[in-house]
């Protein structure tokens, strides 16, 4: 990664460009703080890039493949009265809704 004259990997113009792309309005103080934060992040990425990962197999998923499965069993009993208890309007064990087609 290229650095500027002072050894920084990012400069204030780049911070302003990033803020523009992100539609952020930063004060001068926020720009300076963001400059420092981004510089720290890039330094950390440089440290990670120094790690030897030659023996590590590429992976797209770190956990077991697939979702946890369970038996497909009914765990609640059908109770129309309790299902309709919170409905704004009900009639004959059905939800009553406003007419939307004329």
PDB file as gemmi writes it, atoms N, CA and C in Angstrom:
CRYST1    1.000    1.000    1.000  90.00  90.00  90.00 P 1                      
ATOM      1  N   UNK A   1       0.847  -1.171   0.000  1.00  0.00           N  
ATOM      2  CA  UNK A   1       0.000   0.000   0.000  1.00  0.00           C  
ATOM      3  C   UNK A   1       0.894   1.236   0.000  1.00  0.00           C  
ATOM      4  N   UNK A   2       0.575   2.204  -0.832  1.00  0.00           N  
ATOM      5  CA  UNK A   2       1.389   3.411  -0.953  1.00  0.00           C  
ATOM      6  C   UNK A   2       1.176   4.331   0.243  1.00  0.00           C  
ATOM      7  N   UNK A   3       2.222   5.049   0.591  1.00  0.00           N  
ATOM      8  CA  UNK A   3       2.144   6.004   1.689  1.00  0.00           C  
ATOM      9  C   UNK A   3       2.499   7.383   1.171  1.00  0.00           C  
ATOM     10  N   UNK A   4       2.052   8.428   1.894  1.00  0.00           N  
ATOM     11  CA  UNK A   4       2.397   9.784   1.492  1.00  0.00           C  
ATOM     12  C   UNK A   4       3.745  10.188   2.079  1.00  0.00           C  
ATOM     13  N   UNK A   5       4.108  11.470   1.959  1.00  0.00           N  
ATOM     14  CA  UNK A   5       5.413  11.963   2.419  1.00  0.00           C  
ATOM     15  C   UNK A   5       5.623  11.759   3.914  1.00  0.00           C  
ATOM     16  N   UNK A   6       4.551  11.822   4.686  1.00  0.00           N  
ATOM     17  CA  UNK A   6       4.656  11.683   6.136  1.00  0.00           C  
ATOM     18  C   UNK A   6       4.547  10.235   6.592  1.00  0.00           C  
ATOM     19  N   UNK A   7       4.373   9.287   5.660  1.00  0.00           N  
ATOM     20  CA  UNK A   7       4.268   7.888   6.030  1.00  0.00           C  
ATOM     21  C   UNK A   7       2.833   7.429   6.256  1.00  0.00           C  
ATOM     22  N   UNK A   8       1.880   8.311   6.032  1.00  0.00           N  
ATOM     23  CA  UNK A   8       0.472   7.940   6.205  1.00  0.00           C  
ATOM     24  C   UNK A   8      -0.035   7.190   4.988  1.00  0.00           C  
ATOM     25  N   UNK A   9      -0.922   6.254   5.211  1.00  0.00           N  
ATOM     26  CA  UNK A   9      -1.491   5.469   4.128  1.00  0.00           C  
ATOM     27  C   UNK A   9      -2.725   6.141   3.532  1.00  0.00           C  
ATOM     28  N   UNK A  10      -3.253   7.114   4.227  1.00  0.00           N  
ATOM     29  CA  UNK A  10      -4.453   7.814   3.764  1.00  0.00           C  
ATOM     30  C   UNK A  10      -4.290   9.288   4.096  1.00  0.00           C  
ATOM     31  N   UNK A  11      -4.859  10.144   3.255  1.00  0.00           N  
ATOM     32  CA  UNK A  11      -4.738  11.587   3.516  1.00  0.00           C  
ATOM     33  C   UNK A  11      -6.124  12.212   3.666  1.00  0.00           C  
ATOM     34  N   UNK A  12      -6.135  13.475   3.996  1.00  0.00           N  
ATOM     35  CA  UNK A  12      -7.385  14.178   4.274  1.00  0.00           C  
ATOM     36  C   UNK A  12      -8.283  14.250   3.040  1.00  0.00           C  
ATOM     37  N   UNK A  13      -7.697  14.410   1.859  1.00  0.00           N  
ATOM     38  CA  UNK A  13      -8.503  14.438   0.629  1.00  0.00           C  
ATOM     39  C   UNK A  13      -9.225  13.107   0.424  1.00  0.00           C  
ATOM     40  N   UNK A  14      -8.556  11.999   0.731  1.00  0.00           N  
ATOM     41  CA  UNK A  14      -9.199  10.693   0.605  1.00  0.00           C  
ATOM     42  C   UNK A  14     -10.328  10.537   1.616  1.00  0.00           C  
ATOM     43  N   UNK A  15     -10.128  11.052   2.812  1.00  0.00           N  
ATOM     44  CA  UNK A  15     -11.188  11.010   3.829  1.00  0.00           C  
ATOM     45  C   UNK A  15     -12.390  11.806   3.346  1.00  0.00           C  
ATOM     46  N   UNK A  16     -12.146  12.963   2.771  1.00  0.00           N  
ATOM     47  CA  UNK A  16     -13.243  13.790   2.260  1.00  0.00           C  
ATOM     48  C   UNK A  16     -13.962  13.091   1.106  1.00  0.00           C  
ATOM     49  N   UNK A  17     -13.202  12.400   0.268  1.00  0.00           N  
ATOM     50  CA  UNK A  17     -13.806  11.665  -0.845  1.00  0.00           C  
ATOM     51  C   UNK A  17     -14.679  10.523  -0.319  1.00  0.00           C  
ATOM     52  N   UNK A  18     -14.194   9.808   0.674  1.00  0.00           N  
ATOM     53  CA  UNK A  18     -14.970   8.721   1.284  1.00  0.00           C  
ATOM     54  C   UNK A  18     -16.247   9.282   1.910  1.00  0.00           C  
ATOM     55  N   UNK A  19     -16.130  10.417   2.601  1.00  0.00           N  
ATOM     56  CA  UNK A  19     -17.304  11.043   3.216  1.00  0.00           C  
ATOM     57  C   UNK A  19     -18.311  11.461   2.148  1.00  0.00           C  
ATOM     58  N   UNK A  20     -17.825  11.956   1.026  1.00  0.00           N  
ATOM     59  CA  UNK A  20     -18.709  12.343  -0.074  1.00  0.00           C  
ATOM     60  C   UNK A  20     -19.447  11.122  -0.617  1.00  0.00           C  
ATOM     61  N   UNK A  21     -18.715  10.030  -0.825  1.00  0.00           N  
ATOM     62  CA  UNK A  21     -19.350   8.809  -1.329  1.00  0.00           C  
ATOM     63  C   UNK A  21     -20.383   8.254  -0.356  1.00  0.00           C  
ATOM     64  N   UNK A  22     -20.105   8.408   0.941  1.00  0.00           N  
ATOM     65  CA  UNK A  22     -21.015   7.908   1.972  1.00  0.00           C  
ATOM     66  C   UNK A  22     -22.091   8.925   2.325  1.00  0.00           C  
ATOM     67  N   UNK A  23     -22.087  10.058   1.654  1.00  0.00           N  
ATOM     68  CA  UNK A  23     -23.053  11.135   1.902  1.00  0.00           C  
ATOM     69  C   UNK A  23     -23.003  11.602   3.359  1.00  0.00           C  
ATOM     70  N   UNK A  24     -21.769  11.759   3.861  1.00  0.00           N  
ATOM     71  CA  UNK A  24     -21.569  12.233   5.234  1.00  0.00           C  
ATOM     72  C   UNK A  24     -21.085  13.675   5.208  1.00  0.00           C  
ATOM     73  N   UNK A  25     -21.634  14.479   6.087  1.00  0.00           N  
ATOM     74  CA  UNK A  25     -21.149  15.847   6.253  1.00  0.00           C  
ATOM     75  C   UNK A  25     -20.321  15.877   7.526  1.00  0.00           C  
ATOM     76  N   UNK A  26     -18.999  15.940   7.374  1.00  0.00           N  
ATOM     77  CA  UNK A  26     -18.101  15.904   8.520  1.00  0.00           C  
ATOM     78  C   UNK A  26     -17.551  17.287   8.815  1.00  0.00           C  
ATOM     79  N   UNK A  27     -17.441  17.606  10.100  1.00  0.00           N  
ATOM     80  CA  UNK A  27     -16.759  18.832  10.505  1.00  0.00           C  
ATOM     81  C   UNK A  27     -15.265  18.597  10.365  1.00  0.00           C  
ATOM     82  N   UNK A  28     -14.472  19.663  10.477  1.00  0.00           N  
ATOM     83  CA  UNK A  28     -13.012  19.534  10.387  1.00  0.00           C  
ATOM     84  C   UNK A  28     -12.489  18.606  11.479  1.00  0.00           C  
ATOM     85  N   UNK A  29     -13.075  18.692  12.666  1.00  0.00           N  
ATOM     86  CA  UNK A  29     -12.664  17.820  13.768  1.00  0.00           C  
ATOM     87  C   UNK A  29     -12.997  16.363  13.463  1.00  0.00           C  
ATOM     88  N   UNK A  30     -14.184  16.118  12.908  1.00  0.00           N  
ATOM     89  CA  UNK A  30     -14.578  14.753  12.553  1.00  0.00           C  
ATOM     90  C   UNK A  30     -13.697  14.194  11.431  1.00  0.00           C  
ATOM     91  N   UNK A  31     -13.313  15.044  10.486  1.00  0.00           N  
ATOM     92  CA  UNK A  31     -12.412  14.602   9.418  1.00  0.00           C  
ATOM     93  C   UNK A  31     -11.081  14.145   9.995  1.00  0.00           C  
ATOM     94  N   UNK A  32     -10.549  14.906  10.939  1.00  0.00           N  
ATOM     95  CA  UNK A  32      -9.263  14.538  11.552  1.00  0.00           C  
ATOM     96  C   UNK A  32      -9.383  13.234  12.342  1.00  0.00           C  
ATOM     97  N   UNK A  33     -10.497  13.098  13.075  1.00  0.00           N  
ATOM     98  CA  UNK A  33     -10.705  11.868  13.842  1.00  0.00           C  
ATOM     99  C   UNK A  33     -10.856  10.671  12.901  1.00  0.00           C  
ATOM    100  N   UNK A  34     -11.595  10.863  11.793  1.00  0.00           N  
ATOM    101  CA  UNK A  34     -11.779   9.801  10.812  1.00  0.00           C  
ATOM    102  C   UNK A  34     -10.450   9.448  10.154  1.00  0.00           C  
ATOM    103  N   UNK A  35      -9.628  10.434   9.893  1.00  0.00           N  
ATOM    104  CA  UNK A  35      -8.296  10.202   9.326  1.00  0.00           C  
ATOM    105  C   UNK A  35      -7.483   9.295  10.240  1.00  0.00           C  
ATOM    106  N   UNK A  36      -7.496   9.595  11.531  1.00  0.00           N  
ATOM    107  CA  UNK A  36      -6.775   8.775  12.500  1.00  0.00           C  
ATOM    108  C   UNK A  36      -7.347   7.368  12.602  1.00  0.00           C  
ATOM    109  N   UNK A  37      -8.677   7.266  12.623  1.00  0.00           N  
ATOM    110  CA  UNK A  37      -9.331   5.954  12.723  1.00  0.00           C  
ATOM    111  C   UNK A  37      -9.027   5.085  11.505  1.00  0.00           C  
ATOM    112  N   UNK A  38      -9.117   5.675  10.321  1.00  0.00           N  
ATOM    113  CA  UNK A  38      -8.837   4.910   9.108  1.00  0.00           C  
ATOM    114  C   UNK A  38      -7.367   4.503   9.039  1.00  0.00           C  
ATOM    115  N   UNK A  39      -6.488   5.377   9.490  1.00  0.00           N  
ATOM    116  CA  UNK A  39      -5.054   5.058   9.519  1.00  0.00           C  
ATOM    117  C   UNK A  39      -4.805   3.851  10.427  1.00  0.00           C  
ATOM    118  N   UNK A  40      -5.445   3.826  11.596  1.00  0.00           N  
ATOM    119  CA  UNK A  40      -5.311   2.688  12.511  1.00  0.00           C  
ATOM    120  C   UNK A  40      -5.830   1.401  11.877  1.00  0.00           C  
ATOM    121  N   UNK A  41      -6.954   1.500  11.187  1.00  0.00           N  
ATOM    122  CA  UNK A  41      -7.521   0.319  10.534  1.00  0.00           C  
ATOM    123  C   UNK A  41      -6.565  -0.226   9.474  1.00  0.00           C  
ATOM    124  N   UNK A  42      -5.996   0.669   8.684  1.00  0.00           N  
ATOM    125  CA  UNK A  42      -5.083   0.235   7.630  1.00  0.00           C  
ATOM    126  C   UNK A  42      -3.806  -0.366   8.211  1.00  0.00           C  
ATOM    127  N   UNK A  43      -3.340   0.163   9.338  1.00  0.00           N  
ATOM    128  CA  UNK A  43      -2.175  -0.418  10.006  1.00  0.00           C  
ATOM    129  C   UNK A  43      -2.501  -1.835  10.487  1.00  0.00           C  
ATOM    130  N   UNK A  44      -3.697  -2.044  11.003  1.00  0.00           N  
ATOM    131  CA  UNK A  44      -4.099  -3.371  11.460  1.00  0.00           C  
ATOM    132  C   UNK A  44      -4.177  -4.347  10.288  1.00  0.00           C  
ATOM    133  N   UNK A  45      -4.713  -3.886   9.163  1.00  0.00           N  
ATOM    134  CA  UNK A  45      -4.774  -4.736   7.973  1.00  0.00           C  
ATOM    135  C   UNK A  45      -3.368  -5.104   7.526  1.00  0.00           C  
ATOM    136  N   UNK A  46      -2.424  -4.168   7.609  1.00  0.00           N  
ATOM    137  CA  UNK A  46      -1.028  -4.472   7.278  1.00  0.00           C  
ATOM    138  C   UNK A  46      -0.481  -5.568   8.180  1.00  0.00           C  
ATOM    139  N   UNK A  47      -0.807  -5.515   9.473  1.00  0.00           N  
ATOM    140  CA  UNK A  47      -0.363  -6.570  10.399  1.00  0.00           C  
ATOM    141  C   UNK A  47      -0.945  -7.911   9.987  1.00  0.00           C  
ATOM    142  N   UNK A  48      -2.227  -7.930   9.620  1.00  0.00           N  
ATOM    143  CA  UNK A  48      -2.859  -9.172   9.184  1.00  0.00           C  
ATOM    144  C   UNK A  48      -2.215  -9.700   7.905  1.00  0.00           C  
ATOM    145  N   UNK A  49      -1.837  -8.798   7.012  1.00  0.00           N  
ATOM    146  CA  UNK A  49      -1.212  -9.207   5.758  1.00  0.00           C  
ATOM    147  C   UNK A  49       0.165  -9.836   5.982  1.00  0.00           C  
ATOM    148  N   UNK A  50       0.784  -9.598   7.135  1.00  0.00           N  
ATOM    149  CA  UNK A  50       2.098 -10.163   7.435  1.00  0.00           C  
ATOM    150  C   UNK A  50       2.002 -11.613   7.918  1.00  0.00           C  
ATOM    151  N   UNK A  51       0.811 -12.064   8.259  1.00  0.00           N  
ATOM    152  CA  UNK A  51       0.637 -13.435   8.736  1.00  0.00           C  
ATOM    153  C   UNK A  51       0.868 -14.430   7.610  1.00  0.00           C  
ATOM    154  N   UNK A  52       1.498 -15.548   7.935  1.00  0.00           N  
ATOM    155  CA  UNK A  52       1.704 -16.618   6.966  1.00  0.00           C  
ATOM    156  C   UNK A  52       0.453 -17.481   6.934  1.00  0.00           C  
ATOM    157  N   UNK A  53      -0.284 -17.398   5.848  1.00  0.00           N  
ATOM    158  CA  UNK A  53      -1.514 -18.174   5.713  1.00  0.00           C  
ATOM    159  C   UNK A  53      -1.375 -19.242   4.628  1.00  0.00           C  
ATOM    160  N   UNK A  54      -0.145 -19.588   4.286  1.00  0.00           N  
ATOM    161  CA  UNK A  54       0.108 -20.562   3.234  1.00  0.00           C  
ATOM    162  C   UNK A  54      -0.472 -21.929   3.525  1.00  0.00           C  
ATOM    163  N   UNK A  55      -0.503 -22.324   4.799  1.00  0.00           N  
ATOM    164  CA  UNK A  55      -1.008 -23.649   5.162  1.00  0.00           C  
ATOM    165  C   UNK A  55      -2.502 -23.649   5.474  1.00  0.00           C  
ATOM    166  N   UNK A  56      -3.156 -22.513   5.346  1.00  0.00           N  
ATOM    167  CA  UNK A  56      -4.584 -22.415   5.662  1.00  0.00           C  
ATOM    168  C   UNK A  56      -5.389 -22.603   4.382  1.00  0.00           C  
ATOM    169  N   UNK A  57      -6.286 -23.589   4.427  1.00  0.00           N  
ATOM    170  CA  UNK A  57      -7.141 -23.848   3.270  1.00  0.00           C  
ATOM    171  C   UNK A  57      -8.175 -22.727   3.116  1.00  0.00           C  
ATOM    172  N   UNK A  58      -8.425 -22.277   1.895  1.00  0.00           N  
ATOM    173  CA  UNK A  58      -9.474 -21.275   1.682  1.00  0.00           C  
ATOM    174  C   UNK A  58     -10.831 -21.838   2.087  1.00  0.00           C  
ATOM    175  N   UNK A  59     -11.665 -20.999   2.654  1.00  0.00           N  
ATOM    176  CA  UNK A  59     -12.990 -21.430   3.059  1.00  0.00           C  
ATOM    177  C   UNK A  59     -13.978 -20.289   2.886  1.00  0.00           C  
ATOM    178  N   UNK A  60     -15.200 -20.655   2.607  1.00  0.00           N  
ATOM    179  CA  UNK A  60     -16.258 -19.662   2.498  1.00  0.00           C  
ATOM    180  C   UNK A  60     -17.184 -19.727   3.694  1.00  0.00           C  
ATOM    181  N   UNK A  61     -17.046 -20.785   4.495  1.00  0.00           N  
ATOM    182  CA  UNK A  61     -17.922 -20.970   5.648  1.00  0.00           C  
ATOM    183  C   UNK A  61     -17.125 -21.623   6.762  1.00  0.00           C  
ATOM    184  N   UNK A  62     -17.237 -21.079   7.977  1.00  0.00           N  
ATOM    185  CA  UNK A  62     -16.454 -21.612   9.086  1.00  0.00           C  
ATOM    186  C   UNK A  62     -17.221 -22.614   9.930  1.00  0.00           C  
ATOM    187  N   UNK A  63     -18.526 -22.647   9.805  1.00  0.00           N  
ATOM    188  CA  UNK A  63     -19.336 -23.590  10.578  1.00  0.00           C  
ATOM    189  C   UNK A  63     -19.745 -24.773   9.727  1.00  0.00           C  
ATOM    190  N   UNK A  64     -20.596 -25.608  10.304  1.00  0.00           N  
ATOM    191  CA  UNK A  64     -21.100 -26.748   9.564  1.00  0.00           C  
ATOM    192  C   UNK A  64     -22.014 -26.280   8.441  1.00  0.00           C  
ATOM    193  N   UNK A  65     -21.973 -27.002   7.340  1.00  0.00           N  
ATOM    194  CA  UNK A  65     -22.793 -26.643   6.192  1.00  0.00           C  
ATOM    195  C   UNK A  65     -24.241 -27.027   6.480  1.00  0.00           C  
ATOM    196  N   UNK A  66     -25.147 -26.136   6.133  1.00  0.00           N  
ATOM    197  CA  UNK A  66     -26.572 -26.413   6.290  1.00  0.00           C  
ATOM    198  C   UNK A  66     -27.125 -25.899   7.605  1.00  0.00           C  
ATOM    199  N   UNK A  67     -28.412 -25.887   7.661  1.00  0.00           N  
ATOM    200  CA  UNK A  67     -29.109 -25.423   8.857  1.00  0.00           C  
ATOM    201  C   UNK A  67     -29.353 -26.593   9.801  1.00  0.00           C  
ATOM    202  N   UNK A  68     -29.468 -26.275  11.067  1.00  0.00           N  
ATOM    203  CA  UNK A  68     -29.786 -27.305  12.052  1.00  0.00           C  
ATOM    204  C   UNK A  68     -31.189 -27.830  11.764  1.00  0.00           C  
ATOM    205  N   UNK A  69     -31.327 -29.132  11.774  1.00  0.00           N  
ATOM    206  CA  UNK A  69     -32.615 -29.741  11.445  1.00  0.00           C  
ATOM    207  C   UNK A  69     -33.266 -30.289  12.714  1.00  0.00           C  
ATOM    208  N   UNK A  70     -34.580 -30.314  12.709  1.00  0.00           N  
ATOM    209  CA  UNK A  70     -35.338 -30.891  13.813  1.00  0.00           C  
ATOM    210  C   UNK A  70     -36.511 -31.645  13.226  1.00  0.00           C  
ATOM    211  N   UNK A  71     -37.128 -32.451  14.035  1.00  0.00           N  
ATOM    212  CA  UNK A  71     -38.300 -33.184  13.586  1.00  0.00           C  
ATOM    213  C   UNK A  71     -39.423 -32.210  13.261  1.00  0.00           C  
ATOM    214  N   UNK A  72     -40.172 -32.502  12.230  1.00  0.00           N  
ATOM    215  CA  UNK A  72     -41.290 -31.665  11.825  1.00  0.00           C  
ATOM    216  C   UNK A  72     -42.545 -32.153  12.539  1.00  0.00           C  
ATOM    217  N   UNK A  73     -42.724 -31.674  13.759  1.00  0.00           N  
ATOM    218  CA  UNK A  73     -43.873 -32.086  14.556  1.00  0.00           C  
ATOM    219  C   UNK A  73     -44.659 -30.863  15.004  1.00  0.00           C  
ATOM    220  N   UNK A  74     -45.944 -31.053  15.167  1.00  0.00           N  
ATOM    221  CA  UNK A  74     -46.810 -29.968  15.642  1.00  0.00           C  
ATOM    222  C   UNK A  74     -46.557 -29.790  17.130  1.00  0.00           C  
ATOM    223  N   UNK A  75     -46.245 -28.552  17.538  1.00  0.00           N  
ATOM    224  CA  UNK A  75     -45.964 -28.299  18.949  1.00  0.00           C  
ATOM    225  C   UNK A  75     -47.040 -27.449  19.615  1.00  0.00           C  
ATOM    226  N   UNK A  76     -47.968 -26.946  18.828  1.00  0.00           N  
ATOM    227  CA  UNK A  76     -49.067 -26.171  19.417  1.00  0.00           C  
ATOM    228  C   UNK A  76     -50.388 -26.700  18.865  1.00  0.00           C  
ATOM    229  N   UNK A  77     -51.380 -26.649  19.686  1.00  0.00           N  
ATOM    230  CA  UNK A  77     -52.691 -27.152  19.269  1.00  0.00           C  
ATOM    231  C   UNK A  77     -53.504 -26.003  18.667  1.00  0.00           C  
ATOM    232  N   UNK A  78     -54.313 -26.350  17.695  1.00  0.00           N  
ATOM    233  CA  UNK A  78     -55.161 -25.345  17.073  1.00  0.00           C  
ATOM    234  C   UNK A  78     -56.239 -24.921  18.063  1.00  0.00           C  
ATOM    235  N   UNK A  79     -56.292 -23.631  18.329  1.00  0.00           N  
ATOM    236  CA  UNK A  79     -57.274 -23.086  19.261  1.00  0.00           C  
ATOM    237  C   UNK A  79     -57.805 -21.784  18.659  1.00  0.00           C  
ATOM    238  N   UNK A  80     -58.854 -21.866  17.850  1.00  0.00           N  
ATOM    239  CA  UNK A  80     -59.359 -20.676  17.162  1.00  0.00           C  
ATOM    240  C   UNK A  80     -59.689 -19.521  18.098  1.00  0.00           C  
ATOM    241  N   UNK A  81     -60.199 -19.807  19.264  1.00  0.00           N  
ATOM    242  CA  UNK A  81     -60.574 -18.725  20.181  1.00  0.00           C  
ATOM    243  C   UNK A  81     -59.350 -17.913  20.588  1.00  0.00           C  
ATOM    244  N   UNK A  82     -58.263 -18.563  20.923  1.00  0.00           N  
ATOM    245  CA  UNK A  82     -57.070 -17.813  21.335  1.00  0.00           C  
ATOM    246  C   UNK A  82     -56.401 -17.147  20.140  1.00  0.00           C  
ATOM    247  N   UNK A  83     -56.469 -17.768  18.959  1.00  0.00           N  
ATOM    248  CA  UNK A  83     -55.879 -17.165  17.758  1.00  0.00           C  
ATOM    249  C   UNK A  83     -56.613 -15.876  17.416  1.00  0.00           C  
ATOM    250  N   UNK A  84     -57.946 -15.871  17.532  1.00  0.00           N  
ATOM    251  CA  UNK A  84     -58.744 -14.701  17.178  1.00  0.00           C  
ATOM    252  C   UNK A  84     -58.875 -13.690  18.317  1.00  0.00           C  
ATOM    253  N   UNK A  85     -58.341 -14.004  19.484  1.00  0.00           N  
ATOM    254  CA  UNK A  85     -58.500 -13.127  20.650  1.00  0.00           C  
ATOM    255  C   UNK A  85     -57.930 -11.734  20.421  1.00  0.00           C  
ATOM    256  N   UNK A  86     -56.857 -11.618  19.666  1.00  0.00           N  
ATOM    257  CA  UNK A  86     -56.225 -10.310  19.434  1.00  0.00           C  
ATOM    258  C   UNK A  86     -56.638  -9.670  18.114  1.00  0.00           C  
ATOM    259  N   UNK A  87     -57.531 -10.300  17.382  1.00  0.00           N  
ATOM    260  CA  UNK A  87     -57.967  -9.757  16.095  1.00  0.00           C  
ATOM    261  C   UNK A  87     -58.848  -8.534  16.322  1.00  0.00           C  
ATOM    262  N   UNK A  88     -58.704  -7.504  15.490  1.00  0.00           N  
ATOM    263  CA  UNK A  88     -59.559  -6.325  15.626  1.00  0.00           C  
ATOM    264  C   UNK A  88     -61.026  -6.661  15.371  1.00  0.00           C  
ATOM    265  N   UNK A  89     -61.267  -7.619  14.458  1.00  0.00           N  
ATOM    266  CA  UNK A  89     -62.646  -8.026  14.169  1.00  0.00           C  
ATOM    267  C   UNK A  89     -62.631  -9.492  13.723  1.00  0.00           C  
ATOM    268  N   UNK A  90     -63.623 -10.249  14.213  1.00  0.00           N  
ATOM    269  CA  UNK A  90     -63.725 -11.666  13.844  1.00  0.00           C  
ATOM    270  C   UNK A  90     -65.186 -12.039  13.722  1.00  0.00           C  
ATOM    271  N   UNK A  91     -65.439 -13.075  12.903  1.00  0.00           N  
ATOM    272  CA  UNK A  91     -66.797 -13.573  12.744  1.00  0.00           C  
ATOM    273  C   UNK A  91     -66.719 -15.057  12.392  1.00  0.00           C  
ATOM    274  N   UNK A  92     -67.424 -15.884  13.135  1.00  0.00           N  
ATOM    275  CA  UNK A  92     -67.502 -17.317  12.880  1.00  0.00           C  
ATOM    276  C   UNK A  92     -66.122 -17.949  12.701  1.00  0.00           C  
ATOM    277  N   UNK A  93     -65.249 -17.750  13.616  1.00  0.00           N  
ATOM    278  CA  UNK A  93     -63.891 -18.299  13.612  1.00  0.00           C  
ATOM    279  C   UNK A  93     -63.076 -17.887  12.383  1.00  0.00           C  
ATOM    280  N   UNK A  94     -63.318 -16.647  11.908  1.00  0.00           N  
ATOM    281  CA  UNK A  94     -62.554 -16.102  10.787  1.00  0.00           C  
ATOM    282  C   UNK A  94     -62.167 -14.662  11.117  1.00  0.00           C  
ATOM    283  N   UNK A  95     -61.061 -14.215  10.550  1.00  0.00           N  
ATOM    284  CA  UNK A  95     -60.685 -12.815  10.661  1.00  0.00           C  
ATOM    285  C   UNK A  95     -61.585 -12.011   9.747  1.00  0.00           C  
ATOM    286  N   UNK A  96     -62.125 -10.908  10.261  1.00  0.00           N  
ATOM    287  CA  UNK A  96     -62.954 -10.024   9.450  1.00  0.00           C  
ATOM    288  C   UNK A  96     -62.077  -8.863   9.016  1.00  0.00           C  
ATOM    289  N   UNK A  97     -61.971  -8.660   7.701  1.00  0.00           N  
ATOM    290  CA  UNK A  97     -61.108  -7.617   7.166  1.00  0.00           C  
ATOM    291  C   UNK A  97     -61.923  -6.667   6.297  1.00  0.00           C  
ATOM    292  N   UNK A  98     -61.429  -5.456   6.102  1.00  0.00           N  
ATOM    293  CA  UNK A  98     -62.168  -4.513   5.248  1.00  0.00           C  
ATOM    294  C   UNK A  98     -62.164  -4.970   3.788  1.00  0.00           C  
ATOM    295  N   UNK A  99     -63.220  -4.631   3.084  1.00  0.00           N  
ATOM    296  CA  UNK A  99     -63.325  -4.943   1.666  1.00  0.00           C  
ATOM    297  C   UNK A  99     -62.347  -4.062   0.909  1.00  0.00           C  
ATOM    298  N   UNK A 100     -61.571  -4.676  -0.001  1.00  0.00           N  
ATOM    299  CA  UNK A 100     -60.602  -3.879  -0.747  1.00  0.00           C  
ATOM    300  C   UNK A 100     -60.905  -3.835  -2.240  1.00  0.00           C  
ATOM    301  N   UNK A 101     -61.810  -4.664  -2.701  1.00  0.00           N  
ATOM    302  CA  UNK A 101     -62.189  -4.667  -4.112  1.00  0.00           C  
ATOM    303  C   UNK A 101     -63.634  -4.195  -4.204  1.00  0.00           C  
ATOM    304  N   UNK A 102     -63.868  -3.264  -5.075  1.00  0.00           N  
ATOM    305  CA  UNK A 102     -65.231  -2.744  -5.236  1.00  0.00           C  
ATOM    306  C   UNK A 102     -65.922  -3.367  -6.412  1.00  0.00           C  
TER     307      UNK A 102                                                      
END                                                                             
